[in-house]
Amino acid sequence: MDGNEVLLMIGDILEKLSIVTLAADEYVSTIHDAARDGVTGATIYDALLARCAIKAQADVIYTWNLKHFQQFPEIRSRVRTP
């Protein structure tokens, strides 16, 4: 895939989805909460994705990694496999 194809693909994605970002304080508090709760390693990244899902008010969160995402009580009931 060359650069032009990637740009077309990104354009298609942006037409259908919204990008959700965390502000610096949200990012820091998410990592703080994860550390407090014993979340370690790459699962910290899952905690950040979970916080984005909460911020976006996602009804369903699709992941192949149910185990990691089900440890976050705020989204546990919304996690599904594709």
Number of C-alpha atoms within 10 A of each C-alpha: 5 6 8 9 10 11 11 11 11 11 11 11 12 11 8 7 8 9 8 12 15 14 9 9 9 15 15 13 14 21 18 13 13 19 13 10 11 9 19 13 9 9 14 19 15 18 22 20 18 23 22 19 19 14 13 13 10 13 11 14 19 12 13 11 12 14 11 17 23 16 15 18 9 13 19 17 12 15 21 15 10 7
